[in-house]
Amino acid sequence: MKSEDLFKDAKNYLPGGVDSPVRAIKPYPFFALKAEGPRLFDVDGNSYLDYCLAYGPLVLGHAYPPVMETVSKQLSNGSAYGVPTENEIKLAKEVVKRVPCADMVRFVNSGTEATMSAIRLARAVTGKNKILKFEGAYHGAHDYVLVKSGSGAAGLPDSPGVPEETTKNTLLAPFNDAEAITSLVKKEKDDLAAIILEPVMGNVGCIPPKREFLEFLREITAENGIILIFDEVITGFRIAKGGAQEYFDVTPDLVTMGKILGGGFPMGAFAGKKEFMERIAPQGDVYQAGTFNGNPISITAGLETMKHLDEKFYQESETSGLKMRRGLENILEDASLNYQVAGLSSMFQIYFTQSEVWDYAQAKTADTEKFNTYFQTLLANGVFIPPSQFECCFLSQAHSPEDIQITLEAMEKGIKAAEK
Ligand SMILES: *Cc1c(COP(=O)(O)O)cnc(C)c1O
């Protein structure tokens, strides 16, 4: 069956025809057949250079042979045990070695579970209830954080079914706004357990922190007995071997991870200083559990992936990211559009706006109709980026300079189409 017919069929059985909102590409999503390296192939006979990469996990590209081989070997030995494996210790050691704030790790199944559990731990450790998140930040789909959230929810910031009693404990501030934080902390510090943030916002496009903003958050939280949580589900293992905390040299109290950590399989984790992590059950009293926690398939895939994320990988991420962003800027210089090219390392996005983009409100000034024309033109020319202005595009190790050149040519067509 072709994608169009599959989608019609799917809508009868899956709400909206998909299993996650952002996948409902208009008029219908293409259905995947297979993927390899930088390319995704659909059931209609098309292939795409892929900059969505499953929304971030695939830093080595699709079906990276060493990962696929190691996973195949593990598969023949079983897929879940309900007892520990040696590889969990190995991967935990790898995380501790790489990530500055990590002394101990708990492996879970998704980024959502990671932030939910890290917030619970922060509340337990401080004995306080409120948390502060940034407008447009996405920390997964659970109730504490589904307030002015980014990602698929960019046009739908809140959700029915989330009790007010839950979100009254979730405070909001604009990203990169030290003054707003200072006054909120002054007022709320006796109730404020944690500040949680994406150190580089990756769910409303791509918004880097202003210089010193992360240092500022580190200081104000330390001075006021507030736990600082970096949600590195996107940035972890992507922008540096130890994530954003290494890249910007600011060490939080707790970190949440996911996406890349599972090497393309479902996984999340949270980690932090020993004094905090020792509170997690069964060592401590803060409950956290999961049937598939530390799943041997995901752990094996993550462990193999880490072997390939070396210095050379991070240097190449910088180079290919720069090539992509400079190429885009060159094209846009000659265009009559207002635009911002954003990103760092292997992350990038364009906003069609004249406003600088440092927070959610500024991101929302972008012309989403122009973005959609750009997206559709790219797709028609064999390039797949996330279908929303409020997502981030990713490069992988599998994207060659030639692939980037082909992509920039398609992007030039996309920008010309958006200009009309
Ligand atoms: C994707 C994402 C999550 C949620 O991870 P899931 O595995 O989809 O539950 C949390 N935080 C950030 C920053 C993310 O990008």
The ligand as an ORCA input file, in Angstrom:
! r2SCAN-3c Opt
* xyz 0 1
  C      12.627     14.343     23.442
  C      12.817     15.092     24.700
  C      12.294     14.642     25.922
  C      11.369     13.438     26.009
  O      12.023     12.268     25.665
  P      11.107     10.998     25.235
  O      12.102      9.889     25.107
  O      10.449     11.388     23.959
  O      10.135     10.779     26.323
  C      12.595     15.324     27.075
  N      13.370     16.424     27.045
  C      13.892     16.899     25.900
  C      14.770     18.091     25.925
  C      13.608     16.265     24.688
  O      14.075     16.762     23.545
*
